[in-house]
Amino acid sequence: MRAAPACQISLRRFGVWRSAVLALAALGVAGTAAWLITREAALLSPGSIAAVCATGLIAAAGASLTKMTAVDLRWDGLMWHLGPPAGEPIAGHVGVAIDLGAWMLLRFAPASPQARPRLTWLPVQRHGLEPQWHALRCAVYSPRPAPAQDTPGDF
């Protein structure tokens, strides 16, 4: 099998990701609120206070997960590169965590263990990437080229 040809995409749209995260956070908050309303115990019990704190954490986590910055993702045929549009990219490996057809959650792991960040999650949606979507899907699912190995007899 051949490896996929080189491709580069700019990830700037995260509407599906933001909507899904906000919907899940809203469900968590609504579930906790429903539990608090239907309880027979006092509202200032330790369990109620813990539930309110957990609800605050759910809302804060949801808000923080919706903040995504634009990045460029490039496949050169051997390695993936991820970086800000005007910055120096980091080489690494991409794996597919979730694939829903028109939306994927990709996991980028730097090739160098000293690189920061250690692991980056990339929510990628087809909307806005229609011309490059097929090439991206081919690249993330293509077999990786075997690393070149020198044999003892080669000079």
N, C-alpha and C positions, 0 to 999 in steps of 0.2 A: 504494500500500500504506500501511496505517496502522502507526504505531508501537505497540509493546506497552504495555499499561496499566502504571501505576506498581506496584512491588512492593518488599517489603523482606524480607530473610531474615537470620537470625542463624546464622552458621556456628560451631558448637560441637563437632560430631562429626567426627573425622578417622580413624576406625578403618580404613577401606579404605586410605587413604594410608599410615598407619603400618605396616600389614601389608605393603603392597607394598614400601615402602622397606626395612623390616627383611628381607624375603625377598631382595631384590636384594643387600643388604649381606651377608647370610649366604651367598648364592651366590658373591659375590666372595671372601669369606674362605675358603670351602670350595674354590674353584678354586685359589687361591694355596696353600692347605695341601696339596692333592692334587699340585700341581706340585712343591712342596718335598719331599714324601715320595717321589715317583717319580724324583727327580733322582739321577744317579750322582755328581755333583760333591759336594764337601764342603759341609756345612751352613753353615759360616762364610765362604763365598765372598762376594765383593761382590754378585753377583746374588742370592744368598739373603738377604743383609742388606737389599738394596733391596726385595725381595719382601715381607719382614716389615714394613718401613716402609710400603710401599704398602698392605698389609693393615691396618695400624693406621690409615692415613688413610681407607680405605674404611669401617672400623668407626666412626671418629669422624664422618665425613660422614653416615653412616646415622643415627647417634644424634642429630646436630644437625638433620637434616631431619624427624625425627619430632616435634620440639617445635613445636607450632602453638598459637597463642593464639586465643581467641574474637574474632570480628569481626562487625560488621554490614555487610551489603552492600545498598544501596538503589538502585533505578532510579526516577527521578522523571518519566520520559518524555522527558527531554532529555539527562540526564547521569547517570553512575553515581557513587555516593558510598560510600566505604569508610572505616571507622573502628572504634575500640574501642567496646564497648557503652555506655560512659559518657563517651566523649570526642567531640571535634570531628572530623567526617568530612572526608575529602579528596575533592574532585571529580576524576573521571578517566574513562577509557575502559576497557571490558572486552572482551577477545577470548577466543575458545575455542581453546586449544592442543590439547587431547585431549578427545574425547567418546566414552565407552564406553557410552552409554545411561543406565545407573544411576550413573555417575560421570563427572565432568568436571574437567579442570584448566583453570582460568581464569587469564588474565594481566591484571592491573590496572595501568594506566599513568596516573599523575597528569596532569591537564590542565595544571598549572603545572610548568614545568621546575625550579623551585626547591623543589618539595615533596619531602619525604622520606617513605618510601623511594621510590626512583626507579621500581622495578618490583616488584610483589608477585604471587607465584604463589598461587592459591587452589584447593586440592583440595576439591571439593564432591561430596558423596555424597547419593544420594536418601534413604537411611535417615536418618530424623529430620526430613526436609524434605518428606515425602509431600504435605501439603496445598499447599505452595508450589512444588513441583518443576516442574509444568507452566508456571506463570507465569514462573519463572526461565528455563526453556529458551526460552520465547517471547521474553522480554526480551533474552537474549544473542544470539539469532538474528534479531531484528527489525531492519528497516532504521532507520537513525538519521535523525532529522529534519534537513532541510537547515538550515544556519545562516541566520538572518534577514539579508538584505542590503538596505540602503537604496538605492533608485534615486535618481538626481539630481533627478527631478521630484517626489519625495515631500516633504511638509512636515509 
